[in-house]
């Protein structure tokens, strides 16, 4: 009888322990989500300070300038990038060469504000990227990752991904031609629907 009683107690306490662990995890998630939402709210307010001259500007040159840019991750004491300055005009090509972890990708990720600079400024056509509303800034930029990513969708979907409006087939074919993938896609069974 005592053995049966002990087994029943054990069967009853295990689910209670699991519930207690789940509640503890839920409290941690709740606290973390509060911090995330505070961060998002702060950035949303910063985005609203977009200056009117950005909207009026129709003579975009496509010039990007880094002025004394330094960057360190929030949890780091050391700078990953320190006092970087250069200017790239429209049509120019620039290459960043360095070993793994030297900050090449981070440098590029500062332009669309995936991270904000710690010191200095990044200008697009003379305007600090922090003064752009994020959606406006992202509309001005094209980004090609080092890693090619294809969604399990059609060629049309993958080519037009990230656009706000529907792209016609001629534009998709033009993009594929520029990417030098026309012959490959034309030989596929369903071509652009593949």
PAVEX-160678 format. One line per 3 residues: number of its first residue (from 0); for each residue x, y, z of N, C-alpha, C, O, CB. Coordinates in steps of 0.001 Angstrom, whole numbers. Glycine has a CB too. Layout:
NUM) X/Y/Z/X/Y/Z/X/Y/Z/X/Y/Z/X/Y/Z | ...
***
This chain:
0) 825/-1181/0/0/0/0/876/1254/0/596/2219/-711/-942/-7/1205 | 1908/1226/784/2798/2386/851/3478/2606/-499/3639/3750/-925/3857/2201/1964 | 3876/1539/-1171/4515/1640/-2478/3548/2247/-3485/3939/3123/-4256/4998/259/-2959
3) 2326/1811/-3496/1313/2348/-4407/1079/3825/-4124/962/4639/-5040/-8/1563/-4279 | 1011/4159/-2824/819/5558/-2441/1969/6421/-2954/1731/7514/-3469/698/5687/-912 | 3203/5956/-2825/4385/6692/-3275/4364/6871/-4805/4735/7927/-5317/5678/5955/-2835
6) 3933/5845/-5512/3848/5926/-6977/2822/6977/-7383/3068/7775/-8288/3475/4548/-7586 | 1664/6977/-6711/627/7975/-7019/1122/9401/-6730/865/10323/-7505/-654/7685/-6202 | 1811/9564/-5641/2346/10890/-5305/3333/11341/-6383/3312/12492/-6818/3037/10869/-3911
9) 4186/10424/-6801/5178/10758/-7841/4487/11097/-9168/4879/12046/-9847/6167/9579/-8044 | 3473/10330/-9529/2725/10606/-10751/2037/11969/-10684/1877/12637/-11706/1690/9506/-10998 | 1640/12372/-9509/941/13641/-9329/1919/14821/-9292/1600/15895/-9803/111/13607/-8044
12) 3095/14642/-8701/4037/15765/-8549/4796/16081/-9842/5153/17237/-10067/5035/15455/-7442 | 5048/15094/-10687/5763/15379/-11938/5033/16408/-12807/5665/17359/-13268/5958/14089/-12729 | 3731/16253/-13044/3035/17281/-13831/3052/18650/-13153/3127/19677/-13827/1595/16858/-14080
15) 2982/18667/-11828/3040/19949/-11108/4404/20613/-11295/4486/21830/-11463/2753/19740/-9602 | 5459/19827/-11265/6802/20371/-11503/6919/20911/-12924/7514/21967/-13139/7878/19291/-11255 | 6362/20204/-13883/6400/20663/-15276/5629/21973/-15445/6063/22865/-16174/5821/19586/-16212
18) 4492/22082/-14774/3713/23318/-14836/4513/24466/-14215/4521/25573/-14754/2348/23145/-14109 | 5173/24219/-13110/5982/25255/-12452/7121/25704/-13363/7410/26897/-13445/6547/24734/-11110 | 7774/24759/-14052/8851/25111/-14977/8307/25925/-16151/8935/26890/-16587/9558/23841/-15490
21) 7150/25536/-16654/6537/26275/-17767/6192/27694/-17338/6395/28630/-18111/5270/25550/-18274 | 5680/27878/-16135/5348/29211/-15626/6612/30061/-15495/6600/31250/-15814/4627/29108/-14262 | 7680/29460/-15034/8954/30176/-14913/9439/30632/-16284/9874/31773/-16441/10018/29284/-14240
24) 9367/29749/-17277/9763/30103/-18641/8870/31204/-19194/9349/32111/-19875/9710/28872/-19555 | 7587/31131/-18908/6636/32127/-19386/6952/33503/-18803/6837/34511/-19502/5204/31715/-19026 | 7346/33554/-17540/7713/34829/-16924/8963/35407/-17577/9049/36616/-17793/7939/34652/-15418
27) 9930/34552/-17891/11146/35016/-18567/10826/35561/-19950/11341/36605/-20351/12170/33879/-18675 | 9975/34848/-20674/9580/35284/-22017/8824/36604/-21932/9020/37490/-22765/8710/34207/-22713 | 7974/36734/-20943/7200/37966/-20769/8131/39153/-20530/7948/40210/-21133/6207/37822/-19595
30) 9115/38994/-19667/10060/40072/-19389/10882/40414/-20627/11112/41587/-20920/10987/39684/-18233 | 11318/39399/-21346/12117/39632/-22556/11278/40323/-23625/11768/41225/-24304/12681/38302/-23102 | 10029/39915/-23781/9180/40540/-24805/8896/41995/-24453/8774/42836/-25344/7855/39763/-24961
33) 8790/42298/-23169/8613/43696/-22753/9792/44543/-23212/9604/45650/-23716/8454/43794/-21220 | 11010/44025/-23038/12214/44757/-23471/12235/44921/-24983/12618/45975/-25489/13491/44029/-23004 | 11821/43874/-25714/11783/43946/-27178/10798/45020/-27624/11113/45823/-28502/11397/42575/-27786
36) 9610/45040/-27028/8606/46031/-27428/9046/47449/-27063/8763/48387/-27809/7257/45716/-26769 | 9735/47625/-25929/10269/48941/-25589/11270/49389/-26652/11253/50541/-27085/10936/48917/-24193 | 12137/48473/-27066/13136/48770/-28101/12448/49167/-29409/12820/50162/-30031/14061/47548/-28333
39) 11439/48383/-29825/10728/48679/-31070/10000/50014/-30999/9998/50775/-31967/9737/47568/-31390 | 9380/50302/-29857/8686/51579/-29702/9655/52740/-29802/9349/53754/-30430/7948/51630/-28369 | 10828/52603/-29185/11842/53660/-29230/12294/53906/-30664/12426/55054/-31088/13051/53293/-28346
42) 12535/52818/-31420/12989/52977/-32801/11884/53530/-33692/12159/54265/-34641/13482/51645/-33351 | 10628/53176/-33391/9518/53706/-34184/9425/55211/-33995/9173/55942/-34953/8183/53027/-33790 | 9628/55688/-32752/9590/57127/-32513/10734/57815/-33238/10544/58884/-33819/9654/57430/-31011
45) 11931/57213/-33213/13071/57796/-33911/12825/57874/-35406/13253/58825/-36060/14328/56991/-33634 | 12133/56872/-35954/11853/56851/-37384/10924/57986/-37788/10956/58429/-38936/11245/55518/-37782 | 10095/58463/-36858/9128/59491/-37194/9774/60868/-37368/9101/61806/-37795/8063/59554/-36128
48) 11052/61008/-37049/11702/62316/-37166/12231/62585/-38574/13053/63479/-38772/12839/62418/-36170 | 11762/61818/-39540/12216/61983/-40923/12041/63433/-41348/10988/64032/-41128/11439/61040/-41880 | 13071/63987/-41951/13043/65403/-42304/12408/65616/-43669/12485/64755/-44546/14455/65983/-42287
51) 11781/66769/-43836/10988/67009/-45041/11842/67096/-46300/11355/66789/-47388/10190/68280/-44885 | 13099/67505/-46179/13911/67620/-47391/14168/66265/-48047/14476/66209/-49238/15234/68289/-47068 | 14048/65181/-47297/14194/63845/-47888/13062/63598/-48876/13277/63094/-49979/14204/62746/-46786
54) 11846/63963/-48458/10686/63733/-49308/10717/64618/-50552/10266/64207/-51622/9405/63980/-48525 | 11253/65840/-50410/11277/66780/-51524/12409/66483/-52502/12419/67002/-53618/11407/68197/-51004 | 13335/65674/-52101/14545/65439/-52879/14267/64517/-54065/14004/63328/-53884/15638/64842/-51991
57) 14324/65063/-55265/14094/64228/-56445/15381/64017/-57233/15413/63221/-58171/13029/64858/-57344 | 16434/64722/-56859/17701/64615/-57583/18680/63701/-56839/19817/64088/-56572/18323/66012/-57784 | 18238/62507/-56512/19088/61560/-55799/20286/61191/-56662/20150/60858/-57839/18294/60295/-55406
60) 21470/61259/-56045/22706/60944/-56757/23182/59522/-56477/23931/58948/-57268/23793/61934/-56375 | 22754/58960/-55366/23198/57617/-55015/24579/57607/-54391/25312/56626/-54511/23190/56738/-56232 | 24937/58691/-53727/26256/58810/-53099/26169/58362/-51636/25268/58774/-50906/26787/60275/-53195
63) 27104/57526/-51224/27155/57055/-49837/28486/57505/-49239/29549/57326/-49834/26993/55487/-49750 | 28397/58090/-48052/29615/58568/-47389/29624/58112/-45934/28642/58278/-45211/29721/60114/-47472 | 30748/57536/-45518/30993/57197/-44121/31894/58293/-43559/32974/58540/-44095/31648/55758/-43966
66) 31461/58952/-42486/32245/60020/-41858/32621/59606/-40444/31780/59604/-39545/31455/61360/-41843 | 33872/59258/-40256/34406/58909/-38943/33523/57902/-38203/33221/58073/-37022/34566/60161/-38104 | 33118/56854/-38916/32208/55855/-38360/32965/54886/-37465/33986/54318/-37855/31489/55092/-39482
69) 32445/54711/-36265/32932/53695/-35342/31726/52898/-34878/30619/53422/-34761/33706/54328/-34130 | 31965/51617/-34615/30865/50761/-34185/31372/49705/-33226/32429/49107/-33424/30181/50103/-35389 | 30583/49490/-32172/30797/48344/-31285/29430/47818/-30903/28465/48572/-30770/31641/48733/-30010
72) 29368/46511/-30730/28115/45902/-30326/27791/46334/-28902/28706/46572/-28113/28185/44358/-30437 | 26509/46441/-28553/26130/46941/-27229/26756/46186/-26065/27048/46782/-25028/24654/46893/-27091 | 26964/44894/-26222/27515/44100/-25118/29038/43995/-25161/29630/43219/-24411/26917/42713/-25138
75) 29676/44776/-26043/31126/44705/-26205/31788/45991/-25723/31220/47077/-25834/31490/44438/-27672 | 32990/45852/-25190/33747/47031/-24784/34664/47500/-25908/35043/48671/-25950/34564/46734/-23523 | 35024/46592/-26822/35942/46927/-27911/35180/47288/-29176/34128/46721/-29471/36892/45762/-28188
78) 35728/48237/-29912/35150/48618/-31194/35492/47578/-32247/36621/47092/-32314/35648/50008/-31628 | 34511/47244/-33061/34750/46373/-34207/35246/47217/-35379/36126/46797/-36130/33459/45590/-34594 | 34670/48417/-35527/35082/49377/-36553/35454/50679/-35853/34761/51116/-34934/33943/49608/-37619
81) 36548/51295/-36290/36990/52518/-35622/37385/53566/-36651/38297/53348/-37450/38170/52228/-34675 | 36701/54700/-36632/37032/55891/-37408/37169/55605/-38914/38188/55925/-39525/38322/56493/-36885 | 36132/55003/-39494/36110/54655/-40922/35529/55826/-41704/34445/56311/-41381/35279/53351/-41177
84) 36244/56283/-42731/35763/57367/-43584/36047/57037/-45043/37167/56669/-45398/36423/58711/-43192 | 35029/57171/-45886/35188/57029/-47338/33914/57516/-47997/32880/57666/-47347/35501/55546/-47747 | 34000/57761/-49292/32841/58205/-50070/32776/57371/-51337/33791/57143/-51996/32923/59735/-50407
87) 31569/56916/-51675/31344/56147/-52891/30276/56874/-53700/29165/57098/-53219/30915/54667/-52572 | 30620/57238/-54926/29666/57905/-55806/28909/56877/-56624/29335/55729/-56756/30379/58908/-56730 | 27791/57302/-57165/26984/56432/-58001/27817/55891/-59153/28538/56644/-59808/25755/57179/-58529
90) 27722/54592/-59403/28459/53963/-60490/29830/53455/-60096/30435/52686/-60843/28602/54918/-61605 | 30337/53862/-58949/31643/53382/-58488/31499/52006/-57847/30437/51639/-57346/32273/54380/-57485 | 32589/51266/-57878/32631/49960/-57237/33660/50024/-56127/34740/50591/-56293/32967/48826/-58258
93) 33316/49442/-55008/34238/49422/-53867/34247/48003/-53310/33221/47322/-53316/33819/50472/-52758 | 35392/47563/-52834/35513/46217/-52266/36048/46327/-50848/36929/47140/-50570/36441/45316/-53138 | 35521/45516/-49963/35993/45439/-48590/36644/44075/-48419/35993/43042/-48580/34826/45659/-47556
96) 37914/44076/-48095/38682/42839/-47995/39190/42712/-46567/39697/43673/-45988/39866/42814/-49020 | 39050/41527/-46012/39542/41293/-44667/39224/39874/-44244/38473/39158/-44906/38939/42298/-43681 | 39809/39489/-43137/39607/38128/-42643/38210/37986/-42040/37508/38974/-41825/40686/37762/-41596
99) 37830/36765/-41777/36550/36484/-41143/36481/37204/-39803/37408/37140/-38995/36346/34960/-40957 | 35358/37894/-39585/35170/38592/-38310/35797/39966/-38247/35819/40580/-37180/35719/37772/-37214 | 36309/40468/-39363/36980/41769/-39335/36011/42947/-39455/36420/44097/-39294/37996/41840/-40450
102) 34713/42671/-39739/33720/43739/-39746/33198/44130/-41111/32498/45135/-41233/34285/44921/-39111 | 33521/43358/-42146/33059/43699/-43510/31536/43709/-43598/30945/44684/-44061/33630/42699/-44537 | 30912/42644/-43163/29445/42561/-43223/28803/43583/-42289/27788/44185/-42638/28969/41141/-42858
105) 29373/43781/-41128/28842/44770/-40195/28892/46161/-40806/27951/46941/-40656/29622/44742/-38876 | 29978/46476/-41492/30119/47772/-42154/28970/47996/-43137/28372/49072/-43160/31477/47863/-42885 | 28667/47000/-43935/27587/47102/-44915/26232/47163/-44205/25343/47898/-44635/27630/45905/-45897
108) 26069/46399/-43128/24792/46367/-42408/24472/47674/-41688/23345/47866/-41231/24802/45240/-41408 | 25446/48573/-41583/25186/49879/-40980/24404/50783/-41931/23664/51657/-41479/26503/50551/-40582 | 24556/50586/-43244/23892/51460/-44221/22367/51341/-44115/21703/52371/-43999/24352/51111/-45655
111) 21776/50134/-44151/20315/50042/-44014/19842/50111/-42559/18660/49914/-42276/19824/48751/-44639 | 20755/50388/-41656/20466/50524/-40226/19992/49226/-39587/19115/49229/-38723/19426/51591/-40016 | 20586/48113/-40024/20365/46886/-39268/20986/47088/-37889/20536/46509/-36900/20979/45627/-40003
114) 22032/47924/-37840/22637/48422/-36609/22841/49917/-36811/22980/50376/-37944/24001/47679/-36270 | 22861/50676/-35725/23201/52093/-35814/24647/52288/-35401/25171/51560/-34558/22261/52949/-34932 | 25289/53288/-36011/26684/53566/-35695/26801/53974/-34226/25864/54531/-33653/27250/54675/-36622
117) 27943/53696/-33632/28207/54119/-32269/28694/55560/-32274/28318/56360/-31416/29239/53193/-31593 | 29539/55880/-33255/30053/57244/-33427/30123/57541/-34915/30196/56626/-35735/31460/57418/-32753 | 30101/58823/-35263/30201/59233/-36652/28855/59191/-37342/27812/59115/-36693/31184/58358/-37386
120) 28885/59241/-38678/27622/59240/-39422/27806/58614/-40798/28895/58602/-41371/27075/60670/-39561 | 26693/58096/-41300/26640/57551/-42659/25630/58405/-43409/24493/58569/-42967/26242/56002/-42678 | 26050/58947/-44546/25202/59834/-45328/24851/59199/-46661/25706/58613/-47326/25888/61181/-45547
123) 23597/59317/-47041/23171/58952/-48393/22698/60246/-49036/21745/60872/-48571/22029/57832/-48391 | 23365/60635/-50096/23075/61901/-50772/23102/63067/-49785/22291/63989/-49871/21709/61834/-51471 | 24052/63011/-48844/24254/64113/-47908/23347/64102/-46698/23430/65009/-45870/24077/65382/-48611
126) 22482/63110/-46564/21547/63048/-45441/21883/61840/-44570/22037/60726/-45069/20075/62971/-45945 | 21993/62073/-43277/22316/61013/-42324/21233/59931/-42379/20041/60239/-42358/22450/61587/-40880 | 21653/58670/-42448/20687/57564/-42537/19755/57521/-41331/18646/56996/-41429/21421/56234/-42663
129) 20188/58063/-40199/19341/58075/-39002/18184/59065/-39132/17225/59003/-38364/20176/58418/-37771 | 18273/59986/-40109/17199/60949/-40326/16131/60419/-41281/15076/61034/-41437/17768/62244/-40864 | 16402/59287/-41915/15419/58673/-42800/14442/57841/-41989/14816/57229/-40988/16109/57804/-43868
132) 13201/57821/-42418/12262/56841/-41901/12758/55495/-42442/13149/55411/-43607/10746/57160/-42334 | 12747/54462/-41633/13324/53176/-42058/12723/52676/-43360/13450/52181/-44222/13124/52129/-40978 | 11417/52794/-43521/10799/52285/-44748/11287/53070/-45963/11476/52487/-47031/9261/52358/-44650
135) 11495/54378/-45823/12014/55199/-46924/13449/54810/-47241/13822/54689/-48408/11935/56700/-46574 | 14248/54616/-46206/15640/54216/-46395/15721/52876/-47104/16498/52714/-48044/16368/54148/-45051 | 14930/51924/-46663/14975/50584/-47253/14482/50597/-48695/14931/49790/-49509/14136/49608/-46423
138) 13563/51505/-49021/13105/51639/-50407/14223/52157/-51318/14231/51865/-52514/11894/52580/-50477 | 15166/52922/-50759/16252/53498/-51552/17383/52502/-51798/18227/52725/-52666/16800/54732/-50859 | 17405/51406/-51040/18547/50504/-51063/18207/49156/-51679/17081/48670/-51577/19073/50305/-49668
141) 19194/48573/-52311/19136/47187/-52738/20233/46453/-51992/21325/46996/-51818/19296/47044/-54294 | 19977/45262/-51558/20949/44530/-50756/21051/43106/-51271/20044/42411/-51402/20562/44545/-49258 | 22254/42682/-51558/22492/41311/-51991/23409/40673/-50952/24547/41103/-50767/23123/41253/-53441
144) 22913/39669/-50293/23651/38989/-49243/24776/38140/-49834/24748/37786/-51013/22709/38119/-48407 | 25761/37822/-49003/26835/36925/-49424/26276/35535/-49694/26797/34791/-50524/27947/36861/-48356 | 25220/35203/-48988/24637/33866/-49085/23389/33942/-49957/22466/34705/-49670/24296/33292/-47670
147) 23367/33155/-51012/22200/33126/-51896/21081/32351/-51218/21277/31226/-50757/22553/32491/-53271 | 19914/32962/-51165/18757/32324/-50536/17635/32251/-51555/17262/33257/-52159/18300/33099/-49260 | 17104/31063/-51740/15962/30869/-52641/14815/30310/-51811/14989/29364/-51043/16322/29906/-53844
150) 13633/30914/-51979/12458/30408/-51305/11891/29242/-52113/12109/29152/-53321/11400/31527/-51117 | 11182/28372/-51454/10587/27222/-52118/9334/27683/-52855/8224/27231/-52575/10254/26090/-51096 | 9537/28585/-53795/8469/29208/-54576/8936/29268/-56025/9997/28742/-56358/8109/30645/-54028
153) 8160/29898/-56876/8492/30011/-58292/9643/30989/-58517/9992/31773/-57635/7267/30454/-59088 | 10220/30926/-59703/11263/31878/-60093/10689/33291/-60029/11349/34208/-59539/11809/31564/-61526 | 9460/33469/-60523/8804/34780/-60485/8745/35324/-59066/9058/36491/-58832/7391/34689/-61068
156) 8347/34483/-58120/8242/34913/-56725/9612/35332/-56183/9743/36387/-55561/7646/33783/-55855 | 10623/34507/-56422/11958/34798/-55909/12531/36073/-56507/13175/36849/-55801/12890/33638/-56190 | 12309/36302/-57794/12848/37505/-58442/12132/38753/-57939/12764/39793/-57752/12716/37400/-59976
159) 10828/38662/-57720/10063/39846/-57320/9979/40026/-55816/9332/40964/-55350/8678/39770/-57884 | 10615/39155/-55041/10555/39239/-53581/11071/40597/-53101/12118/41067/-53546/11376/38096/-52939 | 10334/41209/-52203/10763/42468/-51600/10191/43698/-52281/10369/44811/-51787/12247/42549/-51615
162) 9510/43522/-53402/8903/44663/-54071/7509/44896/-53517/6825/43965/-53093/8853/44446/-55594 | 7106/46148/-53531/5780/46471/-52999/4686/46260/-54029/3568/45875/-53689/5748/47904/-52507 | 5010/46513/-55288/4005/46343/-56330/4335/45117/-57165/5460/44618/-57152/3918/47597/-57221
165) 3336/44648/-57886/3514/43467/-58731/4398/43833/-59924/4201/44871/-60555/2135/42910/-59212 | 5356/42987/-60223/6267/43215/-61348/5768/42408/-62540/5397/41242/-62403/7742/42822/-60980 | 5763/43044/-63714/5297/42319/-64903/6361/41331/-65380/7523/41404/-64978/4940/43308/-66038
168) 5943/40414/-66238/6830/39328/-66690/8041/39859/-67446/9125/39283/-67355/6061/38352/-67579 | 7872/40947/-68192/8994/41513/-68946/10090/41994/-68002/11276/41795/-68269/8515/42673/-69838 | 9692/42634/-66888/10662/43125/-65905/11367/41947/-65229/12571/42002/-64980/9964/44019/-64845
171) 10621/40889/-64935/11221/39696/-64327/12243/39083/-65288/13341/38709/-64876/10126/38653/-63957 | 11882/38984/-66552/12812/38432/-67550/14052/39312/-67678/15162/38805/-67841/12116/38293/-68923 | 13867/40613/-67606/15009/41536/-67675/15947/41320/-66479/17168/41303/-66637/14515/43011/-67713
174) 15372/41158/-65295/16181/40916/-64094/16946/39600/-64202/18122/39521/-63848/15290/40903/-62841 | 16266/38575/-64693/16898/37261/-64853/18040/37352/-65871/19087/36730/-65695/15852/36197/-65301 | 17831/38123/-66923/18867/38295/-67940/20092/38986/-67351/21224/38583/-67617/18324/39100/-69129
177) 19864/40031/-66549/20964/40745/-65897/21735/39800/-64975/22958/39888/-64864/20431/41959/-65099 | 21006/38894/-64315/21636/37923/-63409/22271/36762/-64162/22836/35855/-63551/20612/37387/-62420 | 22179/36789/-65497/22745/35765/-66366/22190/34377/-66056/22923/33388/-66034/24254/35756/-66240
180) 20870/34327/-65814/20222/33052/-65499/19172/32677/-66550/18463/31684/-66384/19571/33122/-64114 | 19068/33455/-67623/18024/33226/-68633/18092/31832/-69229/17080/31132/-69268/18135/34252/-69740 | 19258/31415/-69693/19362/30124/-70373/19003/28980/-69428/18366/28010/-69838/20779/29923/-70931
183) 19405/29091/-68186/19095/28068/-67187/17586/27980/-66969/17016/26889/-66986/19814/28374/-65854 | 16938/29131/-66764/15500/29149/-66468/14684/28749/-67691/13683/28044/-67565/15069/30541/-65982 | 15102/29190/-68861/14358/28845/-70084/14376/27339/-70347/13488/26830/-71031/14947/29590/-71292
186) 15354/26624/-69824/15444/25177/-70001/14680/24394/-68935/14584/23169/-69016/16888/24756/-69993 | 14136/25094/-67936/13361/24434/-66901/11978/24083/-67445/11475/24749/-68350/13248/25330/-65645 | 11372/23047/-66899/10080/22557/-67386/9012/23667/-67387/8375/23906/-68413/9608/21376/-66521
189) 8818/24331/-66266/7781/25353/-66161/8350/26778/-66251/7660/27749/-65941/7024/25182/-64852 | 9579/26887/-66665/10279/28165/-66831/10117/29060/-65599/10589/28692/-64523/9759/28893/-68077 | 9473/30209/-65719/9378/31176/-64623/8363/30777/-63554/8318/31373/-62478/9016/32531/-65172
192) 7563/29785/-63852/6590/29270/-62872/7193/28146/-62039/6555/27660/-61106/5319/28768/-63585 | 8432/27722/-62369/9115/26628/-61652/9481/27066/-60254/10060/26289/-59495/10379/26172/-62408
***
